[in-house]
Amino acid sequence: MSRIGKKEIIIPKDVSVEINDEKIIVKGKHGTLERTFLEGIKVSTNDNKIVVTRENNLKRTRAFHGLIRALIQNMVSGVNEKFSKTLIAEGVGYKFQVEKKNLILSMGYSHPIELPIPDDLSINLESPTKISVIGIEKEKVGFLAAQIRKVRPPEPYKGKGIRYEGETILRKAGKTGK
């Protein structure tokens, strides 16, 4: 049995969970999330806990058992307390700007790069070189943060570029002169 899949998910006080045939709806103070799960995976609630079990022992069902449990855990955590990823721009002239529903990145290219901000996510501009991507869906927060980082990933010689807060960049030595 999956080590992650067999753990129970504790439901916080201000979160409500509704389970239909193959769909789970999680409501909390920050919003509502819903997800469908595979045939062969059974999700049930009892005493403020969510239990994920397998109906059969097929390879595909075993593979998705832990995944579905982790996704439901992320849904419960997201509607209770939002997820956030912080990004830092390092380099001369590198900066972030937010205009309406667009994030404008000045990253040393000949033109600024505009990225649309999805409706269910928000971007907090802490300083011109530091932003936080905030939302209730962990997947979407991580995906938008990865898209922003992909514009100018940190380079290994001077460390210039966009990096996650707390990320360490492996540095390389430059060329040695004769």
C-alpha positions in Angstrom: 0.0 0.0 0.0 1.1 3.5 -0.8 2.8 5.2 2.2 1.4 8.6 1.3 -2.0 7.2 0.2 -2.8 5.5 3.4 -2.4 8.6 5.5 -5.6 10.3 6.5 -6.2 14.0 5.7 -7.5 16.0 8.7 -10.1 18.6 7.7 -9.7 22.0 9.5 -12.8 23.5 11.3 -13.6 26.2 8.6 -13.3 23.8 5.6 -16.2 21.8 4.3 -15.8 18.8 2.0 -18.4 17.3 -0.3 -17.8 14.0 -2.1 -20.0 12.9 -5.1 -19.5 9.9 -7.3 -16.0 10.7 -8.7 -15.7 14.3 -7.7 -14.6 16.1 -4.6 -15.5 19.7 -3.7 -13.6 21.6 -1.0 -14.9 24.9 0.3 -13.0 27.2 2.7 -12.5 30.8 3.6 -10.4 31.6 0.5 -12.6 29.9 -2.1 -13.8 26.6 -3.6 -11.8 23.9 -5.4 -13.1 20.8 -7.2 -11.4 17.8 -8.7 -12.4 14.5 -10.3 -10.6 11.3 -9.4 -10.0 8.0 -11.2 -12.2 5.0 -11.2 -10.8 2.5 -8.7 -10.0 5.2 -6.1 -12.5 5.7 -3.4 -12.6 8.8 -1.3 -14.7 9.0 1.9 -15.0 11.1 5.0 -15.5 10.2 8.6 -14.9 12.2 11.8 -13.3 15.3 10.2 -10.9 13.1 8.2 -10.7 12.2 4.5 -9.6 8.6 3.7 -8.4 7.6 0.2 -8.6 3.9 -0.6 -8.1 1.7 -3.6 -11.0 -0.5 -4.8 -8.6 -2.8 -6.8 -4.9 -3.5 -7.0 -4.2 -2.7 -10.6 -0.9 -1.0 -11.4 -2.5 2.2 -12.6 -4.7 2.5 -9.4 -1.7 1.8 -7.2 0.3 4.6 -9.1 -2.5 7.2 -8.6 -3.3 6.3 -5.0 -0.7 8.5 -3.3 -1.0 11.2 -6.0 -4.8 11.7 -5.4 -4.3 11.8 -1.7 -1.6 14.5 -2.1 -3.8 16.5 -4.5 -6.7 16.5 -2.0 -4.3 17.5 0.8 -3.2 20.5 -1.3 -6.8 21.4 -2.0 -7.6 21.4 1.7 -4.5 23.4 2.5 -5.1 25.9 -0.3 -8.7 26.9 0.6 -7.7 27.2 4.3 -4.4 29.1 3.8 -3.2 30.3 0.4 0.0 29.1 -1.2 2.7 31.5 -2.3 6.0 31.5 -4.2 8.5 34.4 -3.9 10.7 35.3 -6.8 13.8 37.6 -6.8 15.3 39.3 -9.8 19.1 39.8 -9.5 21.0 41.9 -12.0 21.5 45.5 -13.1 18.2 46.9 -14.5 16.2 43.7 -13.8 12.8 44.6 -12.3 9.1 43.6 -12.1 6.0 45.8 -12.6 2.3 45.0 -12.3 -0.1 46.8 -14.6 -3.8 45.8 -14.5 -3.8 42.0 -15.0 -0.3 41.9 -16.6 3.1 41.3 -15.1 5.8 43.3 -17.0 9.3 42.0 -16.7 12.4 44.1 -17.6 15.1 41.5 -17.9 17.8 43.1 -20.1 16.1 42.2 -23.4 15.4 44.8 -26.1 11.8 44.8 -25.0 9.8 44.3 -21.8 8.1 40.9 -21.5 4.4 40.9 -20.6 2.8 37.9 -18.8 -0.9 37.7 -18.2 -1.9 37.1 -14.6 -4.7 34.5 -14.3 -7.9 35.6 -12.5 -7.6 33.1 -9.6 -4.0 34.2 -8.8 -2.6 37.4 -7.5 0.9 38.9 -7.6 2.2 41.0 -4.6 4.9 43.4 -5.6 7.1 43.6 -2.5 9.8 45.6 -4.2 10.8 46.2 -7.9 13.1 43.1 -7.6 10.9 40.9 -5.4 7.4 39.5 -6.1 5.1 36.9 -4.6 2.7 34.7 -6.6 -0.3 33.9 -4.3 -3.3 31.6 -4.9 -5.3 28.7 -3.6 -4.2 26.1 -6.2 -0.7 24.9 -5.6 -0.3 23.7 -9.2 -1.2 27.0 -10.7 1.0 29.0 -8.3 4.0 26.8 -9.1 3.3 26.9 -12.8 3.1 30.7 -13.0 6.2 31.1 -10.9 8.0 28.6 -13.2 6.9 30.6 -16.3 8.2 33.8 -14.7 11.5 32.2 -13.8 11.9 30.7 -17.3 12.1 34.3 -18.8 15.6 34.7 -17.4 16.8 31.7 -15.3 19.8 32.4 -13.0 23.2 31.9 -14.8 25.9 30.0 -12.9 28.8 32.6 -13.3 27.4 35.7 -11.6 24.0 34.5 -10.5 22.1 37.1 -12.5 18.5 36.2 -13.4 15.2 35.3 -11.7 15.4 32.8 -8.8 13.1 31.5 -6.2 13.6 32.8 -2.6 15.8 30.4 -0.8 17.1 28.8 -4.0 20.8 28.3 -4.1 22.6 28.7 -7.4 25.6 26.5 -8.0 28.4 28.8 -9.0 31.1 28.0 -11.6 34.6 29.4 -11.7 35.3 31.7 -14.6 38.1 31.2 -17.1 41.5 31.4 -15.6 44.0 33.7 -17.3 47.5 32.6 -18.2 
